[in-house]
Amino acid sequence: MASDGSSKKLRVVLIPFFATSHIGPFTDFAVRLAAAWPDAVEATLAVTPANVPVVRSLLERHGPAGAGSVAIATYPFPAVDGLPAGVENLSKAAPGDAWRINAVADDEALMRPAQESLVRELRPDVIVTDAHFFWNAGLADELGVPCVQFYAIGAFSTIAMAHLVGAVKEGAKEAAGKPFLWVVRTDMWAPPDGWKERVGDRGMVIRGWAPQKAILAHPSVGAFVTQCGWNSVLEAVSAGVPVLTWPMVFEQLDFSHFGPFEKLISQIDP
């Protein structure tokens, strides 16, 4: 129940990242939450001033019920050298400004004071925060309220990575009996015990950067498993190798349907 005895509504504060692609899912969730329990839940979206029109536009798409069911609260966006005033949305920022917004969002020293001040003023019973703002989990602990970290991009990428590691542990590559070259861009992964010995000369693991364009152009390459990053798409199309797509996040899902790319995909025998 709400901590204020004068209200029986559960106060939920939602704090999205500074991008329309994040604000949208947060807004949808807030509307659904308020609509499901109109007499029991009070949902408030906390955004910076320049993002208020974005929220209002999204709420209007839900009709009168949506526009009136969710409150909007604001906190100031920090002043950043080189970033014009009012540029506070990654989806609308020029390429030269986008990295500054990302840098600000990940900076606890810059972002936490304003967010914490607003949260303490609103006195929520629950905090739903974008995963970017990790410090809000600690703030929730201080306030003694639950906190949910909301991943606007969904859980697919996390689940896919867990599946990938599990597949390796179960011996997918060694069971296939085919030669392979595997690029691993992390030092945190290690193959299962005995895996290298069982694979032998059939497999090569490259850690870090790999000359992908040169590799794909080699006549011995029979197929390319890719997450569908733009560079990988272009290089695969240029090399003309069959492709197995594994898009995970962001634009990768769109690039996996790129016209010339689909022709390469269709060449793979089932």
C-alpha angles and dihedrals in degrees: 000000000000116000092229109084092210092067130052094192122109107239113220119185117197120197114191129188119259098268131091089230088063099034090054097060091042090052093048090050092048092051093048091047093051093042093051093055107017093164095044108037132061110191122197126185113211113206140147118268096258090055095055093088089052091054093045092051091050092048091051089058088064090058128234093320092056096044092053100040101064128058124213124219126181138212125185122267109230120252110253127190110251095013114111117234112267095024098122106132121083092204091058100036125107115250090255091056100040096079090053091055090049091049092050093048092056095046110097093189091058101037108033100066095059094041093046092049091053094044092051089049093050093046096208126196091213133023121207107190135179111252088243090070097061093161092071089075088062091046090053089053090053091051093044095237132122119264128201120195107215119207105205092192090059132239097280096100092050093047091046092053091049089050091049093054091045092051091054092049089052090055101251095155096042092044091054091065091212128123113252144176114214124193113206114189099194137069091209095076123082127178119247118271112284094009096119092050093050094047093044117167094346093080136051124187118202118194118208123352121012130187091248097171092054092045094052091048092057113107093227093066109104100175142359124222108203141169088223101248111169095251090050091049093052094044093048092050091047092050093043095221123153112260137214107199125214106172113185114172147358118356093352090089090057096043091054086070095048107140102240088038092057090055089058091047092051090056092067112103113233 
